[in-house]
Amino acid sequence: MTRPVLLSEHSRIALMHESGLTPPRKAPQFIAAFVSTLSAVCLGMVFSWSSSAIPILEKEFAITTAQGAWVGSLVTLGAFVGAIPAGPMAQLTGRKRALQILIIPLLSSWILIAFFCKYIWVLYIARFLAGISSGGISVAAPMYVTELAHVSIRGTLGTFFQVQITIGILFEYLLGDIISDIRTLSLISAVLPVVFLLSFAFIPESPVYLCEKAKLQDAQRSLLWFRGKDYEIDDELVKITEDIEESKRNKTKLFEIFKCKATYKGLIISFGLMAFQQLSGVNAVLFYTNKIFQQSGGSLSPGQCSILVGAVQVFATLGSTLLIDRAGRKILLVLSDLVMCISLAGLGLYFYLSEFMDLAAYSFIPLMSVALFIVFFSIGLGPIPWMIVSEIFSPKTRGVASSISASLNWFLAFLITNQFANMISAIGIGPTFMGFSVLCGLGTGFIVILVPETKGLSTEEVANILVGSKAPSPAGEKCNKMTTLV
């Protein structure tokens, strides 16, 4: 049997220009990526809701500081739980169906909060349910976008998820500043999951999933919807099918990721980046933005400060998409963590000194420090650790390693958000932020010493760097044979 000639995606793009072949349409892909990542807007709203809602709950229902900490942090604990089965679920039901199912607990959480928020145990359940959705969506939505995107715009579409999260955070900050009633705030927040469900119903399933299930006619229709009717899809369908067959032949068990030095060092790097991302205190800052500015006593209201911070985060995340492939990963990580260290030190020092002297003339410092922190988190330590994880592991080990890394990330997010209020009670808000500053400093050292620059490098080249050789080495070759497709 004659094997079909398979063009790489890059050679296909060149061939289109030379032979006049119709290029894929971009508009349907942008629409699908936008609609699918409306789920990420829902996530962002969940994350920033507590910043506006906890002060209201403390005032109207007299919840304690400890209870407020649980209301804020149970989202991340639920996300830790929800992320674990999300991959298998997306594999079983399909990426589209998984996202549709996962948004239901989040929608239910808003309804529970709207009508039963006076019961603290209902708040706990609602926030945990929202977290389960958040963890699952954070796995399934990027998977769906990656699989629908043509290689020529895959990087751009890949940024949609993070951008949409920041939009959701900003949107909830805006709602929280306008609305002071928990029921109204929650019911309005419940509208977007409904919009997502209704709009996403008209978008096709991932062509990769349909090929996995041997639904080739459906896969063809899906790919034609994403690429346009004039696009020749045969080569791309063959490529998808071959990748699926190779993946089936090269499934990875957990213990296999420890078999070579390159993968083992990759795990150290990945765990370190995920740990320092959360130990920077970013989720504590986002979840408790209103309370931070409430204590600063500035001229702007806490709600207005939160809105400014949310807007800064949106534009900084958009800007990061232009910098990552130009400046490189490592330099942005170092710059990001270093500036975060300085900004948190300034924030902590301000709150510490405010206990002994009047700093009303310097009330702009908290807003400036938090805005600076968010900007540099958004261009470096926020998005890049997830990118590094996908670049330092081979295709065979990437899935398992990414799942473990994501679980660690969510678990640490839970610990930080849950214990943030307790840390403030125990040592004060100033020393707490100084502690986060020290951890950012340690993270900067970790990045400088251990994290390699992966921009433009192949899997084999990264493996050789991790085993300590710039040229192909026996150790690197051994890892590559063990972890790449033969």
C-alpha positions in Angstrom: 0.0 0.0 0.0 1.4 3.4 -1.0 1.9 5.7 2.0 0.3 9.1 1.5 2.7 12.0 1.1 2.5 14.1 4.3 3.4 17.7 4.3 4.5 19.4 7.4 2.4 22.4 8.4 5.2 24.9 7.7 6.0 23.4 4.3 2.3 23.5 3.5 2.2 27.2 4.3 5.1 27.8 1.9 3.4 25.6 -0.7 0.2 27.7 -0.4 2.1 30.9 -1.3 3.9 29.2 -4.2 1.0 27.3 -5.8 -1.9 29.5 -4.9 -3.6 27.0 -2.6 -6.3 28.5 -0.5 -5.0 29.3 3.0 -7.2 28.4 6.0 -9.8 31.0 7.1 -8.8 32.7 10.4 -12.2 34.2 11.4 -13.9 30.9 12.3 -10.9 29.9 14.4 -10.9 33.2 16.2 -14.6 32.9 16.8 -14.3 29.4 18.2 -11.4 30.3 20.4 -13.2 33.3 21.7 -16.4 31.5 22.4 -14.7 28.5 24.0 -12.6 30.7 26.3 -15.7 32.6 27.5 -15.4 29.7 30.1 -12.2 31.4 31.1 -14.0 34.7 31.6 -16.3 32.8 34.0 -13.2 31.5 35.8 -11.8 35.0 36.2 -15.1 36.2 37.7 -15.0 33.3 40.2 -11.4 34.2 41.3 -12.1 37.9 41.9 -15.6 37.6 43.3 -14.3 37.2 46.9 -12.4 40.5 46.7 -15.7 42.4 46.5 -18.0 39.9 48.2 -16.1 39.1 51.5 -16.3 42.6 52.9 -20.1 42.6 52.2 -20.5 39.1 53.8 -18.5 40.3 56.8 -20.8 43.3 57.2 -24.2 41.7 56.4 -23.8 38.2 57.7 -21.0 38.7 60.3 -18.7 36.0 58.8 -15.4 35.7 60.6 -12.0 36.3 59.1 -11.3 32.6 59.1 -14.6 31.9 57.4 -13.8 34.5 54.8 -10.4 32.8 54.2 -12.2 29.5 53.5 -14.7 31.3 51.2 -11.8 32.7 49.2 -9.6 29.6 49.2 -12.1 26.7 48.6 -12.1 27.7 44.9 -8.5 26.7 44.6 -9.0 23.5 46.6 -11.9 22.6 44.3 -9.7 23.4 41.3 -7.0 21.0 42.6 -9.7 18.3 42.7 -11.3 19.3 39.4 -8.1 19.3 37.4 -7.2 15.7 38.1 -10.1 14.0 36.2 -10.5 16.7 33.6 -8.0 15.2 31.1 -9.6 11.7 31.1 -13.1 13.3 31.0 -12.2 15.3 27.9 -10.8 12.1 26.4 -14.0 10.2 27.1 -16.7 12.7 26.3 -14.9 15.1 24.0 -13.4 18.5 24.6 -16.6 20.4 23.8 -18.9 18.2 25.8 -16.5 18.3 28.7 -16.5 22.1 28.8 -20.3 22.1 28.6 -20.5 19.7 31.6 -17.8 21.5 33.6 -19.6 24.9 33.4 -22.7 23.4 35.1 -21.2 23.3 38.7 -20.0 26.9 38.2 -23.4 28.0 37.2 -25.0 26.1 40.1 -22.6 27.8 42.5 -23.8 31.3 41.6 -27.4 30.2 42.1 -26.6 28.7 45.5 -24.8 31.9 46.6 -27.7 34.1 45.3 -30.4 32.4 47.3 -28.6 30.8 50.3 -25.6 33.0 51.0 -26.7 33.6 54.7 -25.6 29.9 55.4 -21.9 29.7 55.6 -21.8 26.0 54.8 -23.7 26.7 51.5 -21.1 29.3 50.6 -18.4 26.7 51.2 -20.2 24.1 48.9 -20.8 26.7 46.2 -17.2 27.9 46.1 -15.9 24.4 46.1 -18.2 23.6 43.1 -17.0 26.7 41.3 -13.4 25.5 42.0 -14.1 22.0 40.5 -15.3 23.7 37.3 -12.3 26.1 37.3 -9.8 23.3 37.6 -11.4 21.2 34.9 -11.9 24.1 32.5 -8.3 25.2 32.9 -7.3 21.8 31.4 -10.1 21.3 28.8 -10.3 24.8 27.3 -6.6 25.2 26.3 -6.7 21.6 24.9 -9.7 22.5 22.7 -8.2 25.7 21.4 -4.9 24.0 20.6 -6.6 21.3 18.7 -8.8 23.6 16.6 -6.1 26.1 15.7 -4.0 26.0 12.5 -0.3 26.1 13.1 0.0 29.6 11.6 -2.1 31.2 14.4 -1.8 28.6 17.2 0.4 30.8 19.3 -2.0 33.8 19.1 -5.1 31.7 19.9 -3.2 30.0 22.7 -3.1 33.4 24.5 -6.9 33.7 24.5 -7.3 31.6 27.7 -5.1 33.8 29.9 -6.4 37.0 28.4 -10.0 36.0 29.0 -9.3 35.1 32.6 -8.0 38.6 33.2 -11.1 40.1 31.5 -13.3 38.0 33.8 -11.3 39.3 36.8 -11.8 42.9 35.7 -15.5 42.4 34.9 -16.2 41.1 38.4 -14.2 44.0 39.9 -16.5 46.4 38.0 -19.6 44.6 39.1 -18.4 44.5 42.7 -17.8 48.3 42.7 -21.3 49.0 41.3 -23.4 46.3 43.2 -23.4 46.0 47.0 -26.0 43.2 47.1 -24.7 39.6 47.1 -27.8 38.2 45.5 -27.8 40.7 42.6 -24.0 40.3 42.1 -24.3 36.5 42.0 -27.3 36.4 39.6 -25.6 38.8 37.2 -22.4 36.7 37.4 -24.5 33.6 36.5 -25.5 35.2 33.2 -22.1 34.6 31.5 -22.1 30.8 32.0 -25.5 30.7 30.3 -24.2 32.8 27.4 -21.2 30.4 27.1 -23.5 27.4 27.0 -25.8 28.9 24.4 -23.1 30.2 22.1 -20.8 27.2 22.4 -23.6 24.9 21.2 -23.0 26.2 17.7 -19.3 25.5 17.6 -18.0 22.1 16.4 -16.2 19.5 18.4 -12.4 19.3 18.2 -11.4 17.5 14.9 -8.6 15.7 16.9 -11.1 14.1 19.3 -13.4 13.1 16.4 -10.4 11.4 14.7 -9.6 9.6 17.9 -13.1 8.2 18.0 -12.8 7.2 14.3 -15.6 9.6 13.3 -13.8 10.7 10.2 -16.8 12.3 8.4 -17.5 14.4 11.5 -13.8 15.3 11.7 -13.9 16.4 8.1 -16.9 18.6 8.7 -15.4 20.0 11.8 -12.1 20.8 10.1 -13.9 22.4 7.1 -15.9 24.6 9.5 -12.6 25.8 11.2 -10.6 26.2 8.0 -13.2 27.2 5.4 -14.8 25.2 2.6 -12.1 26.1 0.0 -9.2 24.7 2.2 -7.7 21.3 1.3 -8.0 19.4 4.6 -6.6 16.0 3.5 -3.0 16.5 4.5 -4.0 17.9 7.9 -6.4 15.0 8.6 -3.6 12.5 7.7 -1.3 14.3 10.1 -3.9 14.3 12.9 -4.5 10.6 12.4 -0.8 9.6 12.4 -0.2 11.6 15.6 -3.1 9.8 17.3 -1.7 6.4 16.2 1.8 7.3 17.5 0.3 8.5 20.8 -1.5 5.2 21.3 1.7 3.3 20.7 3.6 5.5 23.2 1.5 5.8 26.3 3.4 6.8 29.4 3.2 5.4 32.9 4.0 7.5 35.9 7.2 5.8 36.9 8.6 6.2 33.4 9.1 9.9 33.8 11.9 9.3 36.3 14.0 7.1 34.0 16.3 9.7 32.6 18.2 12.7 33.9 16.7 15.2 31.4 13.1 14.3 32.4 14.0 14.3 36.1 15.6 17.7 35.9 12.7 18.9 33.9 10.4 17.9 36.8 12.6 19.9 39.2 12.3 23.0 37.0 8.6 22.6 36.4 7.9 22.0 40.1 10.1 25.0 41.1 8.4 27.3 38.6 4.9 26.3 39.7 5.9 26.6 43.4 7.4 30.0 43.1 4.5 31.2 40.9 2.1 30.5 43.8 4.5 31.4 46.6 4.7 34.9 45.2 1.3 35.4 46.8 -0.4 36.3 43.5 -3.8 34.7 44.3 -3.8 36.3 47.8 -3.3 39.7 46.1 -6.1 39.0 43.6 -8.5 37.5 46.0 -8.1 40.2 48.7 -7.4 43.3 46.5 -10.3 45.3 48.1 -9.1 44.6 51.6 -5.5 45.5 50.8 -6.6 49.0 49.5 -9.1 49.3 52.3 -6.3 49.1 54.8 -4.1 51.5 52.8 -6.5 54.4 53.3 -5.8 56.0 49.9 -8.0 58.7 48.2 -9.4 56.1 45.7 -12.0 53.7 47.0 -10.9 50.0 47.3 -13.3 49.1 44.4 -11.8 51.8 42.1 -8.3 50.5 42.9 -9.3 47.0 42.1 -10.7 48.1 38.8 -7.5 49.9 37.9 -5.5 46.8 38.9 -7.8 44.6 36.8 -7.4 46.8 33.8 -3.6 46.9 34.1 -3.6 43.1 34.2 -5.7 42.8 31.0 -3.4 45.1 29.1 -0.2 43.5 30.5 -1.3 40.1 29.6 -2.1 41.3 26.1 1.4 42.8 25.9 3.0 39.6 27.1 1.9 37.8 23.9 4.2 40.2 21.9 7.2 39.8 24.2 7.4 36.0 24.9 8.6 35.0 21.4 10.8 38.1 21.0 12.7 38.5 24.3 12.8 34.9 25.3 11.5 33.0 28.3 14.3 33.2 30.8 14.9 36.9 30.7 11.2 37.7 31.1 11.0 35.2 34.1 14.0 36.8 35.8 12.8 40.4 35.2 9.3 39.4 36.3 10.3 37.8 39.6 12.8 40.5 40.4 10.4 43.4 40.0 7.7 41.4 41.8 10.2 41.0 44.7 10.8 44.8 44.8 7.1 45.8 44.5 6.1 43.4 47.3 8.9 44.7 49.5 7.6 48.2 49.0 4.1 47.2 49.8 5.1 45.3 52.9 7.3 48.2 54.1 4.5 50.6 53.6 2.1 48.6 55.7 4.7 47.9 58.4 5.7 51.6 58.7 2.0 52.8 58.7 1.7 51.2 62.1 4.1 53.7 63.6 3.7 56.8 61.5 1.2 58.7 59.3 1.8 57.8 55.7 -1.3 59.5 54.2 0.9 61.4 51.8 2.2 58.1 50.4 -1.1 56.3 50.1 -0.4 55.9 46.3 2.3 53.3 47.2 -0.1 50.3 47.6 -1.8 50.9 44.3 1.5 51.5 42.5 3.1 48.4 44.1 0.1 46.1 43.4 -0.2 47.4 39.8 3.6 46.9 39.2 3.4 43.4 40.8 0.4 42.5 38.5 2.1 43.9 35.3 5.3 41.9 35.8 3.5 38.8 36.9 1.4 38.9 33.7 4.4 39.2 31.4 6.5 36.6 33.1 5.8 34.3 36.1 2.1 34.1 35.2 2.0 32.6 31.6 5.6 31.4 31.1 5.8 28.5 33.6 3.0 26.7 31.7 4.8 27.3 28.4 8.1 26.0 29.9 6.4 22.8 31.0 5.2 22.1 27.5 8.7 22.8 26.1 11.0 20.9 28.4 9.2 17.5 28.3 8.9 15.2 25.3 5.5 14.5 23.8 5.5 11.1 25.5 6.0 12.4 29.1 4.3 15.9 28.7 0.8 14.8 29.6 1.8 13.1 32.9 4.3 15.7 33.9 1.9 18.6 33.1 -0.9 17.0 35.2 1.4 16.6 38.2 2.7 20.2 37.8 -0.8 21.6 37.5 -1.9 19.7 40.6 1.0 21.1 42.6 0.1 24.6 41.4 -3.5 24.5 42.5 -2.7 22.9 45.8 -0.2 25.6 46.7 -2.7 28.2 45.5 -5.2 26.8 48.0 -2.6 26.9 50.9 -1.7 30.5 50.2 -5.2 31.8 49.8 -6.5 29.8 52.8 -3.7 30.9 55.1 -3.2 34.5 53.9 -5.7 35.9 56.5 -4.1 33.8 59.3 -0.7 35.0 58.3 -1.9 38.6 58.5 -3.5 38.0 62.0 -0.3 36.3 63.2 2.5 38.6 62.0 0.7 41.5 60.3 0.0 42.5 56.7 3.4 44.2 56.3 5.6 41.3 57.3 3.4 38.9 55.3 4.1 40.8 52.0 7.7 41.1 53.0 7.7 37.3 53.3 6.3 36.9 49.8 9.0 39.4 48.6 11.7 37.1 50.0 10.2 34.1 48.2 10.1 36.1 45.0 13.8 36.8 45.5 14.5 33.1 46.0 12.5 32.3 42.9 14.7 34.7 40.9 17.8 32.9 42.0 16.2 29.5 41.1 15.4 30.8 37.6 18.9 32.2 37.1 20.6 29.0 38.2 18.4 26.2 36.9 15.9 27.3 34.3 17.2 27.0 30.7 16.2 29.3 27.8 14.0 27.2 25.6 13.1 29.7 22.9 13.5 28.2 19.4 14.9 24.9 20.7 13.7 21.4 19.8 12.9 18.7 22.4 16.3 17.0 21.7 18.2 20.3 22.2 16.4 21.0 25.5 17.2 17.4 26.7 20.9 17.9 25.9 20.9 21.2 27.9 19.2 19.5 30.8 21.9 16.7 30.9 24.6 19.3 30.7 25.7 19.1 27.1 25.3 21.6 24.3 26.1 19.0 21.7 24.2 15.7 21.4 25.3 13.5 24.3 24.8 9.8 25.1 22.6 10.7 28.0 20.5 13.1 26.0 20.2 10.6 23.2 19.1 7.9 25.6 16.4 10.1 27.0 15.3 11.1 23.6 15.0 7.4 22.5 13.1 6.7 25.6 10.7 9.7 25.5 10.2 10.6 21.9 8.3 8.8 19.2 10.3 6.4 17.1 
